[in-house]
Amino acid sequence: MPGSPPVAVVTDSTASLPVDLARHLTIVPLTVVVNGVQRYDVAPDDIAHSSVTTSRPAPGEFGEIYRRLLDDGAEAILSIHISGNFSGTLDVARLAAAEFAGRVEVLDSHSTAMGLGFPALAAARAAHEQKTLSAVLAAAASAIARTTTLFYVDTLEYLRRGGRIGAASALVGTALSVKPILQTTDQGVIVREKVRTSSRALTRLADLTVEAAGSGTVDVAVHHLAAPERADLLANALKDRLGDRLRAAYQSEVGAVVGAHVGPGMAAAVVHRVDG
């Protein structure tokens, strides 16, 4: 039996990992501020009708986690987080990591939800195979390159409020007549397609996800915020169309931090190409 992994893997709560998978990683909780009160969770109705902003962890919180993991026997740490285009979490992690003389590597997932979760899981698998920090880092980076995150929002207003809209900002003025399908990239959020109705958006979201899957084996995650029926429709469509190529499927509602930026009605699909 192998001993404890030499590399510990840290991520944050925006990864939307299923509980049975999250136990293999150390997860830093991110919070939101609702009407001036810091909270770890928030109802969709609060997002729609309250003043909601995100709150990144303090450097000391990351430092305490890194120190505990190293004191408990880890030789090194890979800390992989929500895109630096969406949150200051990455900068805080890097600031904390600088105190540990090269024993902590921080990696930008360029995404969130299972767009972050799939690379974090790839890193955890490599760590449990007793691989070195450089090999664990390479496994995570490879998974990032093989993961595509696509999502639909009812309105761009929440992304605009949070300053996370990037290249999609040109659509703000026509938001009422355009239903955008968006993608997370290393440059931030970009527009993949514009359609006229929410039902058409879900159909095209499925189309683009299948296109991104390619011809090999894939894992898929479907997310939503206060739109379980949309998530069900999308998940069922992807299962039907991907068939035997679908290795694993996950479905969940996003947490408070992601929810604050996308708003109620959001539906997303994250596809991880297992075979590259």
C-alpha positions as MATLAB code, in Angstrom:
seq = 'MPGSPPVAVVTDSTASLPVDLARHLTIVPLTVVVNGVQRYDVAPDDIAHSSVTTSRPAPGEFGEIYRRLLDDGAEAILSIHISGNFSGTLDVARLAAAEFAGRVEVLDSHSTAMGLGFPALAAARAAHEQKTLSAVLAAAASAIARTTTLFYVDTLEYLRRGGRIGAASALVGTALSVKPILQTTDQGVIVREKVRTSSRALTRLADLTVEAAGSGTVDVAVHHLAAPERADLLANALKDRLGDRLRAAYQSEVGAVVGAHVGPGMAAAVVHRVDG';
ca = [
       0.000    0.000    0.000;
       1.416    3.425   -0.898;
       1.902    5.968    1.860;
       0.425    9.425    2.039;
       0.754   11.417   -1.196;
       3.933   13.528   -1.235;
       1.956   16.360   -2.848;
      -1.183   17.856   -1.311;
      -3.744   19.441   -3.628;
      -5.643   22.563   -2.587;
      -8.537   24.164   -4.437;
     -11.432   26.463   -3.556;
     -15.146   26.051   -3.035;
     -16.109   27.441   -6.442;
     -15.036   24.086   -7.928;
     -18.534   22.686   -7.228;
     -17.089   19.236   -6.564;
     -19.400   16.372   -5.585;
     -18.987   15.550   -1.899;
     -17.575   12.081   -2.553;
     -14.830   13.549   -4.739;
     -14.100   16.638   -2.646;
     -12.672   14.532    0.185;
      -9.538   13.918   -1.873;
      -8.609   17.615   -1.795;
      -8.251   20.468    0.661;
     -10.862   23.111   -0.162;
     -10.586   26.768    0.802;
     -14.061   28.299    1.289;
     -14.854   31.491   -0.596;
     -17.556   33.802    0.664;
     -19.940   36.489   -0.508;
     -21.040   39.694    1.174;
     -24.823   40.179    1.190;
     -25.952   43.666    2.243;
     -22.676   44.072    4.122;
     -22.785   40.663    5.868;
     -20.240   37.981    4.962;
     -21.843   34.617    4.141;
     -20.745   31.253    2.807;
     -23.977   30.614    0.947;
     -26.786   32.671   -0.497;
     -30.182   31.912   -1.991;
     -30.830   32.823   -5.639;
     -33.533   35.232   -4.480;
     -30.935   37.086   -2.405;
     -28.719   37.407   -5.478;
     -31.600   38.880   -7.446;
     -32.802   41.315   -4.783;
     -29.824   42.160   -2.558;
     -26.459   43.859   -2.817;
     -24.095   40.896   -3.302;
     -20.337   41.051   -3.762;
     -17.666   38.369   -3.558;
     -14.977   38.250   -0.885;
     -11.620   36.567   -1.408;
      -9.874   34.774    1.460;
      -7.142   36.537    3.398;
      -3.510   35.542    2.677;
      -3.243   34.327    6.261;
      -5.994   31.784    5.647;
      -4.077   30.268    2.749;
      -0.857   30.419    4.733;
      -2.401   28.513    7.629;
      -3.668   25.790    5.299;
      -0.342   25.441    3.514;
       1.559   25.279    6.827;
      -0.795   22.658    8.249;
      -0.475   20.430    5.179;
       3.323   20.673    5.213;
       3.469   20.057    8.943;
       1.240   16.999    8.457;
       3.763   15.438    6.101;
       3.213   16.809    2.611;
       6.470   17.508    0.805;
       4.876   20.039   -1.537;
       1.511   21.571   -2.470;
      -0.301   22.341   -5.707;
      -2.924   25.053   -5.159;
      -5.300   25.353   -8.144;
      -8.018   27.987   -8.191;
     -10.787   29.932   -9.865;
      -9.639   32.011  -12.832;
      -7.668   35.109  -12.012;
     -10.006   36.922  -14.410;
     -12.935   36.189  -12.095;
     -11.487   36.547   -8.602;
      -8.545   37.848   -6.626;
      -8.230   34.432   -4.953;
      -5.315   33.452   -7.177;
      -3.299   36.541   -6.206;
      -3.912   35.854   -2.522;
      -2.778   32.242   -2.918;
       0.388   33.339   -4.698;
       1.143   35.859   -1.986;
       0.806   33.161    0.676;
       2.799   30.617   -1.365;
       5.778   32.976   -1.572;
       6.455   32.305    2.105;
       7.144   28.597    1.542;
      10.357   28.640   -0.509;
       9.149   26.878   -3.651;
       7.195   24.145   -1.884;
       3.840   25.551   -3.016;
       2.881   25.975   -6.687;
      -0.215   28.017   -7.573;
      -2.066   27.341  -10.827;
      -4.776   29.330  -12.603;
      -7.544   27.031  -13.891;
      -8.817   29.768  -16.252;
     -12.308   28.667  -15.241;
     -14.542   27.837  -12.291;
     -17.160   25.248  -11.221;
     -16.131   21.868  -12.659;
     -13.958   23.744  -15.129;
     -11.798   24.041  -12.023;
     -12.984   20.773  -10.490;
     -11.831   18.469  -13.294;
      -8.210   19.773  -13.260;
      -8.179   19.634   -9.453;
      -9.287   15.998   -9.580;
      -6.614   15.210  -12.184;
      -4.030   16.696   -9.844;
      -5.376   14.679   -6.907;
      -5.170   11.441   -8.916;
      -1.561   12.165   -9.855;
      -0.754   12.978   -6.235;
      -2.252    9.682   -5.026;
      -0.056    7.901   -7.557;
       2.871    9.293   -5.557;
       3.987   11.614   -8.352;
       6.252   14.604   -7.886;
       5.066   18.206   -7.706;
       6.113   18.852  -11.313;
       4.190   15.782  -12.488;
       1.085   16.752  -10.478;
       1.304   20.253  -11.928;
       1.615   18.804  -15.438;
      -1.440   16.597  -14.895;
      -3.512   19.590  -13.823;
      -2.272   21.752  -16.708;
      -3.094   18.985  -19.179;
      -6.604   18.696  -17.749;
      -7.098   22.461  -18.073;
      -6.206   22.233  -21.758;
      -8.719   19.371  -22.183;
     -11.617   21.059  -20.389;
     -14.161   23.444  -21.912;
     -16.675   25.470  -19.890;
     -19.741   26.838  -21.688;
     -22.659   28.618  -20.069;
     -25.871   30.513  -20.705;
     -27.204   33.419  -18.642;
     -30.622   35.057  -18.741;
     -28.988   38.467  -18.389;
     -25.471   39.875  -18.528;
     -26.265   42.240  -15.665;
     -24.662   40.088  -12.960;
     -21.430   39.677  -14.915;
     -21.423   43.411  -15.591;
     -21.910   44.263  -11.918;
     -18.970   42.138  -10.909;
     -16.702   43.433  -13.656;
     -16.225   39.898  -14.980;
     -17.776   40.315  -18.401;
     -14.587   40.784  -20.445;
     -15.071   40.532  -24.208;
     -18.812   39.984  -23.717;
     -19.256   43.618  -22.644;
     -20.320   44.681  -26.144;
     -23.550   42.732  -25.640;
     -24.720   44.668  -22.596;
     -26.706   47.185  -24.611;
     -28.612   44.464  -26.437;
     -28.986   42.074  -23.507;
     -32.779   42.099  -23.669;
     -32.870   40.889  -27.270;
     -29.853   38.577  -27.219;
     -29.377   35.341  -25.303;
     -25.627   34.771  -25.129;
     -23.779   31.490  -24.874;
     -20.479   32.242  -23.171;
     -17.188   30.431  -22.629;
     -14.462   30.806  -20.034;
     -10.956   31.186  -21.478;
      -7.549   32.375  -20.339;
      -8.648   35.813  -21.555;
     -11.829   35.811  -19.464;
     -15.420   35.356  -20.618;
     -15.982   35.365  -24.381;
     -19.136   35.107  -26.481;
     -19.430   31.827  -28.375;
     -22.842   32.427  -29.895;
     -25.876   34.695  -29.731;
     -29.432   33.402  -30.053;
     -32.900   34.876  -29.535;
     -34.609   32.601  -27.019;
     -33.656   30.660  -23.904;
     -34.868   27.378  -25.410;
     -32.687   27.918  -28.464;
     -29.794   28.801  -26.169;
     -30.065   25.454  -24.354;
     -30.164   23.591  -27.666;
     -27.061   25.391  -28.906;
     -25.356   24.923  -25.547;
     -25.794   21.171  -25.986;
     -24.577   21.378  -29.593;
     -21.433   23.280  -28.631;
     -20.726   20.921  -25.742;
     -20.924   17.871  -27.998;
     -18.691   19.678  -30.479;
     -16.167   20.418  -27.726;
     -16.257   16.772  -26.632;
     -14.709   15.617  -29.893;
     -14.705   11.904  -30.682;
     -13.165   10.467  -27.518;
     -14.240    9.597  -23.994;
     -15.410   12.500  -21.843;
     -16.587   13.491  -18.386;
     -19.343   16.097  -18.265;
     -20.725   18.341  -15.537;
     -23.948   20.327  -15.794;
     -24.506   23.282  -13.466;
     -27.363   25.681  -12.885;
     -28.580   28.436  -10.589;
     -32.264   28.263   -9.632;
     -32.972   26.431  -12.910;
     -33.058   22.684  -12.170;
     -35.397   21.994  -15.071;
     -32.921   23.536  -17.492;
     -30.136   21.465  -15.987;
     -32.205   18.299  -16.347;
     -32.980   19.029  -20.005;
     -29.347   19.786  -20.765;
     -27.991   16.775  -18.864;
     -30.420   14.384  -20.552;
     -29.635   15.771  -23.992;
     -25.905   15.335  -23.421;
     -26.309   11.789  -22.111;
     -28.346   10.847  -25.172;
     -25.966   12.435  -27.647;
     -22.670   11.366  -26.089;
     -23.790    7.795  -25.403;
     -21.013    5.353  -24.592;
     -18.392    8.090  -24.851;
     -19.650    9.561  -21.575;
     -17.525    8.149  -18.741;
     -18.934   10.180  -15.850;
     -21.672   12.788  -15.481;
     -22.245   15.248  -12.638;
     -25.026   17.740  -11.980;
     -25.190   20.467   -9.347;
     -26.292   23.975   -8.479;
     -23.413   26.453   -8.318;
     -22.489   28.043   -5.014;
     -22.748   31.587   -3.797;
     -19.603   33.049   -5.366;
     -20.284   31.803   -8.899;
     -23.986   32.497   -8.482;
     -23.354   36.124   -7.605;
     -21.685   36.641  -10.993;
     -24.095   34.757  -13.253;
     -27.517   35.246  -11.705;
     -30.590   32.992  -11.492;
     -31.414   31.023  -14.639;
     -27.827   30.194  -15.520;
     -27.155   26.814  -17.122;
     -23.667   25.504  -17.838;
     -21.924   22.490  -19.307;
     -18.323   21.562  -18.591;
     -16.743   18.876  -20.752;
     -13.445   17.176  -19.868;
     -11.835   15.231  -22.699;
     -10.386   12.167  -20.986;
      -8.505   10.973  -24.074;
      -7.030   14.339  -24.899;
];
